Amino acid sequence: MDQKRIDGDISGAFIAFSSGTGTLEKIAEVMSKVSLKQLDAPCILYNLNGYYNRLKELLNHMIEKGLSDQERQKGIFFADDLMQIQEMLSFVKADGEK
């Protein structure tokens, strides 16, 4: 399977753990597709020990500068622990069953 391929049809959510630039590239692609409503799946970033704090700050900065808005970033989430990820996934599953 091509690691660069992102397929929203095979997943109810995208979860990113702390990693390097290759993962950052995939995160950017997923966040873009989520914000453009090309994917109906949440992008969850596991913010273990604040790893993604700077990315979160950047996304907020984009909103402050008028280059993005809350609606566009609606499907992007940061989870500080595995319990939060589990809760988010439970919500996605419950929402998908409606």
N, C-alpha and C positions, 0 to 999 in steps of 0.2 A: 504494500500500500504506500502510495506517495505521501510522505510526511508533510509536504507543503499544501496538500489538498485539504480544504476545509469544507465539509459537507453537512449542512444543517439538517438534511433529511435523515441522517443516521444518529442524531444526537438531540436530546432535549435540552442540553446545556453545554456550555464550554467552560472548563475550569482550568485556570493557569496556576501552576505552582511556581515558586521562585526558581529562576533559571537564567539563561544567557540571552544573547542577542537574537538567536534563532527563534526562541519563544516570544521575545518582544515583537518580532516581525509578525508572527502568527496572531498575537494579541491585537496588534494594530489592525490587521485584516479583519478579524472577527468584530472588533469594536466598530469599525467602519461599516461593516455589513449590518450590524445590529442597529446602529444609529440611522442608517438609510432605510431601515425596515426591509432589508433584503433577507434577513434571518429573523425568525421568530423564536429565538432561544437566548437565554441570558448569558452574558459573559461574566463569569465569576473569577475574580482574582484573589487567590489565597494570600493574604497580606501578613504572612507569618513574620513576627518580630518587626513589623513595619516595612517589609521589603518593598512594597509598592506604594509607600506614602508619597514619594515624589511624583509618581504617575498620577496619583489621585489629585495632588496639588496642581499638576499641569492641566488636568481636565477641568478643575475648578477655575483655573486661570483663563482657560479658553472661554468659559462662560462669562467671567468678569469682563473680558475684552470684547464680548459680543460675537465671538467666532463659533460659538456653540450655544446650546441652551439645555435646560433640564430635560425637556422632551426628547431631544436627540440622544441624551445620555441615559435615558430611562432604563435600558436593559443592561447597564454596566454596573456591577456590584463588587464591593470589596468585603471580604470576610476575614476576620481576625483569627478565627479558629475553625476547626473541623465541624463543630456543632452548628455554627452559623451556615456553613456550606450545606450541611444536612438539612437544616431548616429551609434554606432557599430551594433546594432540590425537592423537598416535600411540597412546597408551595407551587413549584413549576408542575409537578406531577398532578396535584390537585386541580390546578388551573386548567391543565390539558384535558382532564377528564370531564370538564363541564360541557 
